[in-house]
Amino acid sequence: SVQGDEVTLYTPEERDPVPLSIHHMPICVSFAFFQQGTYLLVDPNEREECVMDGLLVIAMNKHREICTIQSSGGIMLLKDQVLRCSKIAGVKVAEITELILKALENDQKVSVSTPVLWTPGTAQIGEGVENSWGDLEDSEKEDDEGGGDEAIILDSIKMDTGVEVSDIGSQ
């Protein structure tokens, strides 16, 4: 959070992360050219980049809007080669964007925290944790410590759950 000039970072345990608002994800696709542009390879690895003659990188979004084009290596590319690469990039970008969106959707399903609604009768476990029947629990502890054989008799007590309980316990 930002308050004035102060920026506070929270861990995922303290607050749920807020996703970035990204409307169009630009994805880069690299094209390696060999033998002065005769052969084309999509997304070359490091070894392939060491022996290529030139490189063309196209960044575009899923709507086929080109964000940037970069050419390096000193080879001259024809207009048809660049258009062919942009068509291939469009297909690759659509595939990669779909994979990213599915991964984000799966992560959202996993990381959505469901709020815990505390209602009367809900058990809360832990040292020093208050619960909705604290007084009753304390009196039971006193009875256990006293060592008496007496039981508590409850006649027609209406509990918070709306269920009527009659003749519980015996003497």
Secondary structure, DSSP 8 states (H G I E B T S, - for coil): -EETTEE----TTTS-------SS--EEEEEEEETTTTEEEES--HHHHHH-SEEEEEEE-TT--EEEEEEESS----HHHHHHHHHHHHHHHHHHHHHHHHHHHHHHHHH--------TT----STT---TTHHHHHHHHHHHHHT------B-SEE-TTS-EE-SB---
